[in-house]
Amino acid sequence: MPKTSILKKRAVPYLIAAASGAVGVLCFAPFGLFWLAPLIWLGLFYGWLKASGPRQALFIGLSFGLGFFLTGVSWVYVSLSVFGGMPWWLAGVGAFLFCAVMALFPMLAGWAFKRWQPAAFWQQALLFAALITTVDWLRSWIFTGFPWLAVGYSQATPSPLAGFAPLLGVHGLSLLLALSAALLLRWRIGLPFLALISAAGLGLSQVAWTTPVGQPISVALIQGNVPQEMKFRPEAFIRTLELYRSLIEENPAQLIVLPETAIPAFFDQLPPDYIDALKSAAQRHGGDIILGTLTGNGEHYFNSAISLGQSPLQVYSKSHLVPFGEMIPPGFSWFMDFASIPMSSFSRGPETQPPLAVAGQSVAVNICYEDVFGEEIIRSLPAAGILANLSNTAWFGRSLAQPQHLQIAQMRAAETGRPMLRATNTGMTAIIGADGKIQAVLEAFTTGVLRGQVQAHEGSTPYARFGNRLALGLMLLLGALGLMNKKTGRV
């Protein structure tokens, strides 16, 4: 056989894996093909089974990861190039390297699976599920964490598996999805198992883990749609102030929420009459405003949310910062010299901060991608009855970032049994119910105000009590069973 033909034949498994990874993005928002996910991860399982050894399984996992992340988080390039001011070539290299680092996780899982592959099919399926969940969990905290597109997010509402979210969280959903995918290789086992857990998920979705408390309050979530390229320009500052003041005055509510850094200036440097005008607008209707802005004490500055209105002034400062966007990892200052990202060196707020007491409610605020970390969100529970996320995803342009982030917020609401309010600059501003279902959403890249009502919830879901411990316990159990009395085999 000619050498070129041999090379092409050898490349086929890797090309198939990369294509499968790219197609796997369709399982997540905005496409929402959650039913496709078992087939995608079944393909990865089959590829690892057929691999000639750990080395080939490693490269199949790497290929799958590259296809998956280069497609799914391509918006990293938009952030670095279009809005970060990097040369296109350096932004391309940076985005590729970032996705390559993320692809190391499925690569590690592929090597480990083949290195310790058991002979029995049921053990192979258990080990596969445990490894997929393990690398998703590792990705949630290594290098400060980037759990975006964890497998379980594909099963957010309306998937029937979403009923497991209040019990096991997103990593538990990853475990169930990966196990059902592997079992589908023996369809007489896999199909009944998938039907069983789907029915169980639908049943769990009927369980009232938390209960409404008090009366509903009126809310107004403001989407300013201020272009990112204009956000920090001095000549646009006055227009931004006037835009938000007019939207606040025209849309009275008990709770008004503005996006992350809606006012791109230090709070103590804002004109006193402007602050008084916002406060008066809230007080006239017996309500409060949660305002995204900047705070500082001379040596440190913070990405913060401040309350104004009938309640005393309160501050929440962002704790989990975005590497390269809000903090510079040690040794990477040279990389940031090529970018022009304003306010890229924030200080961290305290890990534990009390909910804001506003509009007669207890509201747990999180900023931007802090809501990607479920165990950080539950720190404010059970005290908080409402969750509120302030974001500015204008950094990522018209990309998959906005709907993906909304899907993540749905998972947080379902896990905690708390409604989630999302106020964003360019999208997607939304009201999410305590069951994780979207109640209302504004069209992205429009200026508008989403008005509605929200009711606080009390009580705790199992996930709110135990965090990821239940899912990680199942992961360890399945992994141990998968390796029990292991004998290396080939399929």
C-alpha positions in Angstrom: 0.0 0.0 0.0 1.4 3.5 -0.9 2.8 5.5 2.0 0.2 8.3 1.4 -2.6 5.8 1.6 -1.3 4.4 4.9 -1.1 7.9 6.4 -4.6 8.7 5.3 -5.9 5.5 6.8 -4.1 6.2 10.0 -5.6 9.7 10.1 -9.2 8.5 9.7 -9.9 7.8 13.4 -8.6 11.3 14.4 -10.6 13.1 11.7 -13.7 11.3 12.7 -13.1 12.1 16.4 -12.5 15.8 15.6 -15.7 16.0 13.4 -17.7 14.3 16.2 -16.4 16.8 18.7 -17.4 19.7 16.5 -20.9 18.2 15.9 -21.2 17.7 19.7 -21.5 21.5 20.1 -25.0 21.1 18.5 -26.1 19.4 21.8 -25.8 22.7 23.6 -27.6 26.1 23.3 -28.6 27.7 21.0 -29.1 24.5 19.0 -30.4 22.4 21.9 -30.2 19.0 20.3 -29.9 17.3 23.7 -31.0 14.0 22.3 -28.0 13.9 20.1 -25.5 13.9 23.0 -25.7 10.1 23.8 -24.8 9.3 20.2 -21.9 11.8 20.1 -20.3 10.4 23.3 -21.1 6.8 22.2 -18.9 7.6 19.2 -16.0 8.6 21.5 -16.5 5.5 23.6 -16.4 3.3 20.5 -13.3 5.1 19.2 -11.5 4.4 22.5 -12.5 0.8 22.5 -11.2 0.3 19.0 -7.9 2.2 19.7 -4.8 0.0 19.3 -3.4 1.2 22.6 -3.2 4.1 25.1 -1.3 6.2 22.6 -3.9 6.1 19.9 -6.7 6.6 22.5 -4.9 9.6 23.7 -4.8 11.2 20.3 -8.4 10.3 19.6 -9.3 12.2 22.9 -7.2 15.1 21.8 -8.8 15.2 18.4 -12.3 15.1 19.8 -11.4 17.9 22.3 -9.9 20.1 19.6 -13.0 19.7 17.4 -15.2 20.3 20.4 -13.6 23.4 21.9 -12.4 25.1 18.7 -16.0 25.0 17.6 -17.7 25.6 20.9 -15.6 28.4 22.3 -14.5 30.0 19.1 -15.7 33.3 20.7 -12.4 33.4 22.6 -10.8 34.6 19.3 -13.5 37.4 19.0 -12.7 38.6 22.5 -8.9 38.7 21.9 -8.9 40.1 18.4 -12.0 42.3 17.8 -12.3 43.7 21.4 -9.0 42.9 23.0 -7.0 44.7 20.2 -4.6 41.8 19.6 -3.1 41.3 16.1 -5.2 38.7 14.3 -2.4 36.2 14.1 -1.6 36.4 17.9 -5.3 36.2 18.7 -5.6 33.1 16.6 -2.6 31.5 18.3 -3.9 32.4 21.7 -7.4 31.0 21.0 -5.9 27.8 19.5 -3.6 27.3 22.5 -6.5 27.9 24.9 -8.6 25.3 23.1 -5.6 22.9 23.0 -5.2 23.2 26.8 -8.9 22.4 27.2 -8.5 19.4 24.8 -5.9 17.9 27.1 -8.7 16.8 29.5 -10.4 14.4 27.1 -7.0 13.4 25.9 -6.1 12.4 29.5 -9.4 10.5 29.8 -8.6 8.6 26.5 -5.2 7.5 27.7 -6.4 6.4 31.1 -9.3 4.5 29.6 -7.1 2.4 27.3 -4.4 2.1 29.9 -6.7 0.4 32.4 -9.4 -0.9 30.0 -11.3 -3.8 31.6 -12.4 -6.8 29.6 -16.1 -6.8 30.7 -18.4 -4.5 28.7 -20.3 -3.3 31.8 -17.0 -2.3 33.4 -15.9 -0.5 30.3 -19.1 1.5 30.3 -18.7 2.4 34.0 -15.0 3.4 33.6 -15.9 5.6 30.6 -18.6 7.4 32.5 -16.4 8.0 35.5 -13.5 9.3 33.4 -15.7 11.7 31.3 -17.1 13.1 34.6 -13.7 13.3 36.2 -12.1 15.4 33.5 -15.1 17.7 33.4 -14.8 18.2 37.1 -11.0 18.7 36.9 -11.6 21.3 34.3 -13.9 23.2 36.7 -11.0 24.1 39.1 -7.6 23.6 37.5 -6.0 26.9 36.2 -8.8 28.7 38.2 -11.4 26.6 36.3 -13.2 26.7 33.0 -16.1 24.3 33.1 -17.8 25.8 30.1 -19.5 23.2 28.0 -19.3 20.5 30.6 -21.2 17.5 29.2 -24.1 17.8 31.6 -25.0 21.3 30.4 -26.3 19.7 27.2 -29.1 18.2 29.4 -30.4 21.4 30.9 -34.2 22.0 30.4 -36.0 20.7 28.3 -34.1 17.4 28.5 -35.8 14.9 30.8 -32.5 14.4 32.6 -32.7 18.0 33.9 -34.8 16.6 36.7 -31.6 15.2 38.2 -30.0 18.7 38.4 -31.3 19.6 41.9 -30.0 16.2 43.2 -26.7 15.7 41.4 -25.8 19.0 39.7 -24.3 19.4 36.3 -21.5 16.8 36.9 -24.1 14.2 37.9 -25.8 14.8 34.6 -22.5 14.4 32.8 -22.1 11.0 34.6 -25.6 9.8 33.6 -25.2 11.0 30.0 -21.8 9.4 29.6 -23.0 6.1 31.1 -26.1 5.9 28.9 -24.0 6.8 25.9 -21.6 3.9 26.5 -24.4 1.4 27.2 -26.0 2.2 23.9 -23.2 0.2 22.2 -25.3 -2.8 23.4 -28.6 -1.3 22.5 -30.7 -3.9 24.3 -29.1 -2.6 27.5 -28.6 1.0 26.6 -32.1 1.9 25.3 -33.9 0.6 28.4 -31.4 2.3 30.6 -31.8 5.6 28.8 -35.6 5.3 29.0 -35.4 4.5 32.7 -33.3 7.5 33.7 -35.3 9.7 31.4 -38.5 8.6 33.2 -36.8 9.0 36.5 -35.7 12.5 35.5 -39.3 13.5 34.5 -40.5 12.2 37.9 -37.8 14.1 39.8 -38.8 17.3 37.9 -42.2 17.0 39.7 -40.6 17.2 43.1 -40.9 20.5 44.9 -37.4 20.7 46.4 -38.0 24.4 47.4 -41.2 26.4 47.9 -42.2 29.9 47.1 -42.1 32.4 50.0 -43.7 35.8 50.4 -45.3 37.8 47.6 -43.9 38.2 44.1 -42.1 41.4 43.3 -41.9 43.4 40.1 -38.5 43.4 38.4 -37.0 45.4 35.5 -33.8 44.0 33.9 -32.1 46.6 31.8 -30.2 45.7 28.7 -28.3 48.8 27.6 -26.7 47.3 24.5 -23.7 49.7 24.8 -21.1 48.7 22.1 -18.0 47.2 23.7 -15.8 49.4 21.5 -17.5 52.5 23.0 -18.0 51.3 26.6 -14.8 52.8 28.0 -14.4 55.8 25.7 -14.7 59.1 27.5 -16.8 60.7 24.8 -19.5 58.0 25.3 -19.5 58.2 29.1 -22.2 60.9 29.4 -24.4 59.1 26.9 -24.1 55.9 28.9 -25.1 57.6 32.1 -28.2 59.3 30.4 -29.2 56.0 28.8 -29.4 54.1 32.0 -31.0 56.9 33.9 -33.8 57.3 31.3 -34.4 53.5 31.2 -34.6 53.4 35.0 -37.1 56.3 35.2 -39.2 54.9 32.4 -39.5 51.4 33.9 -40.3 51.5 37.6 -40.2 48.3 39.5 -39.5 47.0 43.0 -36.2 45.7 41.9 -34.2 47.1 38.9 -31.1 45.3 37.8 -28.4 46.7 35.5 -25.6 44.8 33.8 -22.0 44.2 34.8 -20.0 47.5 34.7 -23.1 49.2 33.3 -21.5 52.4 34.7 -17.8 52.0 33.6 -16.4 54.3 36.3 -15.5 54.2 39.9 -18.7 54.6 42.0 -17.1 57.2 44.3 -16.2 59.3 41.2 -19.7 59.5 39.8 -21.5 62.9 40.0 -23.4 63.0 43.4 -26.5 64.4 41.6 -26.5 61.4 39.3 -26.4 58.9 42.2 -29.2 60.9 43.9 -31.3 60.8 40.8 -31.0 57.0 40.5 -31.7 56.6 44.2 -34.7 58.9 44.1 -36.1 57.0 41.1 -36.0 53.7 43.0 -37.4 55.2 46.2 -40.4 56.7 44.5 -41.6 53.2 43.8 -40.5 51.7 47.1 -37.8 49.7 45.4 -34.1 49.3 44.9 -31.5 49.2 42.1 -28.6 46.8 41.7 -26.0 48.6 39.7 -22.9 47.2 38.1 -19.9 49.5 38.5 -16.4 49.7 39.8 -15.2 50.2 43.4 -11.8 50.8 44.8 -9.8 51.8 47.9 -6.7 53.4 46.3 -4.6 50.2 46.1 -7.2 47.7 44.8 -10.2 48.0 42.6 -13.1 45.6 42.2 -15.8 44.6 39.7 -18.8 45.3 41.9 -22.6 45.5 42.2 -24.0 48.3 44.4 -27.5 48.7 45.7 -29.3 52.0 45.6 -32.8 52.9 46.8 -35.0 52.4 49.9 -32.6 49.9 51.4 -29.1 50.8 52.8 -26.3 50.9 50.3 -24.7 47.5 50.0 -21.8 46.2 47.9 -21.0 42.8 46.3 -17.5 42.5 44.7 -16.7 39.8 42.2 -14.6 37.0 43.7 -13.9 34.6 40.8 -12.0 36.6 38.2 -11.5 35.8 34.6 -7.9 35.0 33.7 -6.5 37.5 31.1 -9.7 39.4 31.2 -9.8 40.5 34.9 -6.5 39.2 36.3 -3.1 38.5 34.8 -1.8 35.1 35.6 1.8 35.1 36.9 4.3 35.2 34.0 1.8 36.3 31.4 2.2 40.1 31.6 4.0 40.0 28.2 1.0 38.4 26.6 -1.3 41.3 27.8 1.1 43.9 26.4 -0.3 42.9 23.0 -3.9 43.5 24.1 -5.8 46.6 25.0 -8.2 45.2 27.6 -9.3 47.9 30.0 -9.6 47.0 33.7 -7.7 43.7 33.2 -6.2 43.6 36.7 -9.0 43.5 39.3 -8.6 42.4 42.9 -10.7 39.6 44.2 -13.7 40.2 46.5 -14.1 37.9 49.5 -15.1 34.3 48.8 -18.1 34.5 51.1 -20.3 37.6 51.0 -23.8 38.0 52.3 -26.8 38.3 49.9 -28.0 41.8 49.3 -31.1 42.8 51.2 -33.1 44.7 48.6 -36.8 45.1 47.7 -37.7 43.2 50.8 -35.8 40.1 49.5 -32.5 38.4 50.0 -30.7 38.4 46.6 -27.5 36.5 45.9 -25.5 38.4 43.3 -22.9 36.9 41.0 -21.1 38.7 38.2 -20.3 37.4 34.7 -19.0 33.9 34.6 -19.1 33.3 38.3 -22.4 31.5 37.7 -20.4 28.8 35.9 -19.3 27.5 39.3 -22.2 25.8 41.0 -20.4 25.2 44.3 -19.7 28.9 44.6 -23.3 29.9 43.9 -24.6 27.7 46.8 -22.4 29.6 49.3 -25.3 32.1 49.7 -27.9 29.4 50.3 -30.3 28.8 51.9 -30.3 32.5 53.0 -30.9 33.9 49.5 -34.3 33.5 47.9 -33.3 34.9 44.5 -30.2 34.7 42.3 -29.1 37.6 40.1 -26.4 37.5 37.5 -24.9 40.7 36.0 -23.0 40.1 32.8 -21.4 41.9 29.9 -20.9 39.3 27.1 -20.4 42.1 24.5 -16.7 41.0 24.7 -17.7 37.9 22.6 -19.7 39.6 19.8 -22.4 37.8 18.0 -21.3 34.3 18.9 -22.3 31.2 20.8 -21.3 32.7 24.1 -24.6 34.4 24.9 -26.9 31.4 24.5 -24.4 29.1 26.1 -24.1 31.4 29.1 -27.9 31.5 29.4 -28.0 27.7 29.4 -25.5 27.6 32.3 -27.7 30.0 34.3 -30.6 27.7 33.7 -28.6 24.9 35.3 -27.8 27.0 38.3 -31.4 27.8 38.8 -32.4 24.2 38.6 -29.6 23.0 40.9 -30.5 25.5 43.6 -34.3 25.7 43.3 -34.0 29.5 43.0 -35.2 31.9 40.3 -32.3 33.6 38.4 -32.4 37.1 37.1 -30.0 37.9 34.3 -29.2 41.5 33.4 -26.7 41.7 30.5 -25.4 44.5 28.3 -26.0 42.9 24.9 -27.7 39.6 25.8 -29.2 37.4 26.9 -31.2 39.2 29.5 -33.7 36.8 31.0 -35.9 35.7 33.9 -35.4 32.0 34.8 -37.8 30.1 37.0 -36.7 28.0 40.0 -37.2 25.0 37.8 -34.6 26.1 35.3 -37.1 27.1 32.7 -36.8 30.4 30.8 -39.8 32.5 31.6 -38.9 35.5 29.5 -35.9 36.7 27.5 -34.9 39.8 25.6 -33.7 39.7 22.0 -29.9 39.9 22.0 -28.2 43.1 20.7 -31.1 45.3 21.4 -31.7 48.1 23.9 -34.6 47.2 26.1 -36.0 46.4 29.5 -37.3 43.0 30.5 -40.2 43.5 33.0 -41.9 40.8 34.9 -42.5 39.3 38.4 -40.4 36.9 40.4 -41.0 35.1 43.7 -38.4 34.1 46.1 -38.0 30.5 47.1 -36.9 28.9 50.4 -35.6 25.5 51.4 -32.6 23.5 50.0 -32.2 21.1 47.2 -29.8 18.1 47.8 -27.3 19.9 45.6 -27.5 23.1 47.6 -26.7 21.0 50.7 -24.0 18.8 49.4 -22.7 20.5 46.3 -20.8 18.2 44.0 -20.1 15.6 46.7 -23.0 13.3 45.6 -21.9 13.3 42.0 -18.3 12.8 42.8 -19.2 9.9 45.1 -21.0 8.2 42.3 -18.1 8.9 40.0 -15.7 7.3 42.4 -18.0 4.3 42.8 -18.4 3.7 39.1 -14.7 4.1 38.6 -13.9 1.6 41.3 -16.4 -0.9 39.9 -15.0 -0.4 36.5 -11.5 -1.3 37.6 -12.5 -4.1 40.0 -10.8 -7.4 39.2 -9.6 -5.7 36.0 -8.2 -7.8 33.2 -6.9 -5.9 30.2 -8.8 -6.8 27.1 -9.5 -5.8 23.5 -12.9 -5.2 21.9 
